[in-house]
Amino acid sequence: MTGSSASNEPAVPTGEGGLVRLRLEVSYDGTDFSGWARQPGRRTVQGELEEALAKQPPGAAVPRSVVVAGRTDAGVHAARQVVHVDVEPYEGQPTSRRLTVDERGLPDLDRMRHRWNRILPPDVRVLDTRVAPDGFDARFSAVRRHYRYQVSDAPWGVDPLRRRDTLAHPRPLDVDALQQASQDLLGLQDFAAYCKHREGATTIRELQRFTWRRVGEYEVHAEVSADAFCHSMVRSLVGALLMVGDGRRDVEWPHRVLDSQVRESAVAPAHGLTLVAIDYPPDAHLATRATQTRALRDTPRA
């Protein structure tokens, strides 16, 4: 598998000498990974998944790199990450007697999922595999990403059984203050103050949900949703709001930071963050959504 811009192009329909696009849902514990994206000499989720696909391809070949809905940073987890992979179907039956294919030239995908999970390390699981609907693109067809950040403000820190996915915060948190401050950040905004700068990348995002709730005596969850997030945006937002929740900043401070366009907020540690879900439009609108998103991402900045 080789990285290429072609990996973001729609698969040619089966029966025209083209590829078949599969949709995978993947879960992983990000603790021991250097993020999602393949990097030379580093252990990454993409690297592990592509290695499993290479050892047990769901077709005659997998000629392209996988495409992911949302790249996660080192230490960030995912409950339902979405990936697409384009495969070359078999022509006729494969030589292996243990593998039969359907009319599309694909093997049984439930069996392939079982094989991949036998190859993958225990901190990565493929939860679901299916043929993608026409026009589907894991990245560009998505309309919304949902993240959850988990915090413990217990005086003793965090439960040892939750230490890999929950931040131990040393001060008590005021959920009402957190909630008030987060609502001032909703809507279509330029989040440059909360994003790690990347040359040519837009920082304009629509923050659709940012809520805080106490789910136990000492456990607080932040739920954050947007059409897309720029680099480090969720952790920067959470880091700033935690300073409000523990009284170090007033409730108007996060919005003043937003207006300043100057990146100065604290970034919350990665391990408390989990990508929990990706939303897509109805199948009939997948291709249109992908086209619209590509045009938006490719528009030059003034």
N, C-alpha and C positions, 0 to 999 in steps of 0.2 A: 504494500500500500504506500502510495506516495502522496504528499500534500500537493494540492493544486487548487486554483480558483475554480476549476471544473467541478470540484466536489460540491459546490453550491448550486450547480445547474441541475434542472429537472432531468430525471432519468428518461431515456428514450423508451417509448412504450414497448412492452414485450411483444414479440412477433414481428418486429421490424429490425431485428438484429441488434436490439438495444439491451439495456440493463433493467433489472428489477430493483426497486427501492424498498428496503425494509425499515420498519419503525421499531426501535428497541427502547424499553424503559430500563434504566439502570439505577441501582442504589449503591452507595459506597460510604465508608468511613474514611474521611479525608486526612486523618491524623498523620499517617505515615507516607502521604503522597506530596510531591512538589506541585500540586495543583492538577487540573484536568489535562492541559495541553502537553503534548509530547515535547520533551526537552532532552538534548543529548546528555547522556550520563546520569540522568535523574529518573527516579521512579514516578511515573504519572499514571493517572487513570486511563487516559487515552492509549498510552503505551501498552498497558496490561490488556485492555479490551482488544486492541488491534492484533496483539500477539495471539490471543485466543481465536479470533476470527481467521487468522492466517493458518493456524494449526487445524482448525475445523471450519473451513469456509462453507457458507450456506448456499453454495452453487459451484460452478466450475472455477470461478476466481472472484476475488474482491480487488478490483483494480484501483480503487480510490480510498483516500483516508475517510474515516467517519466524520460526520458533521454533528455538532452538539448544539442543543438549544441555548445553553448558557455556560460559558467557561467559568469554572470555580477556581479560586486561588488556593494556594497551599494551605492545608489544614481545614478547609471548608468541606462540609459533608453534603450528601444529596440523598433524599428519600425517593424521588421519582424524576431523575434526570431523563431527558428524551434525546435520542440519538437517531440519525438515519445513516444507512450504509447502502451503497449501490453494489449489486452483485451481478455477475455474468451467469445466466442460467445454464443448466446442462442441456446439451442437445442429445436427446435420447437418454437411455438409462446409464448411470455411472457404472464403472467396472466393479465397484464394491457390491457384493451381494447383500451386505447389511444396510445398504442405503437405496431407497426407492424415491423417485421424484414424481411430482404431480404434473398436470398439463402445462404448468408454467415453467417447468424445468427446475423446480425447487424441491429440496428434501422436506421432510416433516419438521416444521419449525419448533414445535415443542421438544422434539428429540434433540434438535440442534442447541436449544437453550440449555437442556440438561448437559450436553457435552461441554458447552462453554463454561458452565458453572463448575464442572469437574476440573477444568484447566485453570480457571481464575483463582487468585488467592482469596482467602475468606473475607477480606475487607472490600470486595467488589462482587456484586450479584447482578445478573441479568434477570429481571423480573418478568418481562413480557417481550415477545417477538411476534410481529405480524407483517404482512405485506402492507405497505403504506398506501393510503388513498392517492388518487391522481392529484398532482400538483403539490404534494406535501413536501415541505422543507423544514427540518427540525428547528433550524435557527430563524429563517425569515418568515415562516408561516405563523410563528408564535405571536399571540396578541398580549400575553401577560406572563410575568414570572412572579412566583410567590416564595418569599424567604421567611424563616423564623429564626429569631435570636433568643437564646435561653440564658437567663442570669439567675444566680443564687445570691441573695443578700443575707444569708444566714451568718451569724456571728462566728461560726466555726468554719466557714468557707463553703465548699460544695460536697455533696455526697460522693464518696469515692467511686461509687458505681456510675456516676454521671460526669465524672471529671473530664471525659473526652469530648462531651458535647454541650457543656454548660460552663459559663464563666463564673468564677467566684469573685463577687464584688465586695470590697471591704467596708462599704457604708450602706445603711438602710436606704431604700428607694421609695420615693413618694410617687405612686402610680398616677395620681391625679395630675401632678405637675408634668409627668412624662406625657400623659395623654394630651394635655392642653398645648404643650410646646410642639408636639408632633403634628397636630392638626393645622398649625400655621404653615407647614411645609408642603401641604398637599397641592396638587395641580400641576399644570405644565410650567416648568421653571428651568432656569439655567442653573444647574447644580455644580458649577465649576469649583465652588468652595468645598464641595464634598466628594470630588473625584480626583483620582490620580491622573495627572496630565498625560495625554498621548497625542502626539503630533497628528493633526488633521482630523481628530475624532471629536464629534460634537458632545457637549455636556448638557444639552437640552433633553430633559426627560419628563414624562408625566407620572408623578408619584400619585398612585391611585388609592393606596391604603397604607396607613402607618398607625398602628394601634398598639397599646400596651395593656396587659392584664395580669393580675396576680392569680396564678393557678394553684398555689399552695402557700403555706405560711411564709415560706422563704423563697419561693420560685416565681420569677416574673418572665413573661414571654413578650417579645415584640414581634408583630406580624407586619411584613413590609411587602407591598406589591406595586409593580410598575410595568409599563409596556416593555421597558428594557432598563438595564442599569449600566452605568459607566464604571470604570475600574475603581474598586474599593468603595463604591458609593454606599452600599448598605452598612458596612462596618464603620464608615465615617459618620453616617447619620446616627447610628447606635452609640458610637463613642461620644458624640456631642450631647445626645439626649441623656446619657448616664450622668453627665456632669450637672444637668438640670435636676435629674431625679434625686441626686444625693445632696443638692443644695449648693454646689459650688458655683453654679450659674443661675441667672433668673430665666423665667420661661420665655422671654422675648429674645434671649441671646442666640439660639439657633437660627432664627430668621434674620437677625442682624448679620450673622456670618454668611448666610445665603446671599443677602443683598450686597455684601462686600466683594463677592467674587474672589476672595483671597482664601486659599487653602491653609487653614490653621487649626482645624479641629482635630481632636484626638481620634485615633482609629482603634476600634475595639478589636481584641484578639480574634483570630480566625476560628478557633475551635468551637465557639458558641453559635456559629452560623450554619444553617442547613437550608439548602434549596429543597422546598417541599413539593412544588407542583409547577407545571407549565400549562397554560391555557391556549387552546387553538380554536379557530372559528369552525363552523360546520364544514363538512367535506367540500361542498360546492363552492366555498369561498377561499379554500386554501391557496390556490394558485394566484388569485387576485391579491390576497394578503401578502404573499411572498414577493410579488412584483412591486407592490406599493412600498414594502419595507426596504427592498433593494434600492429603489429610487431614492428613498429618504436617506439611507446610509451613504449613497454614492454622491449626493448633492454636495458640491464644493462649498466650503465655508468662505464667507466674504472676508 
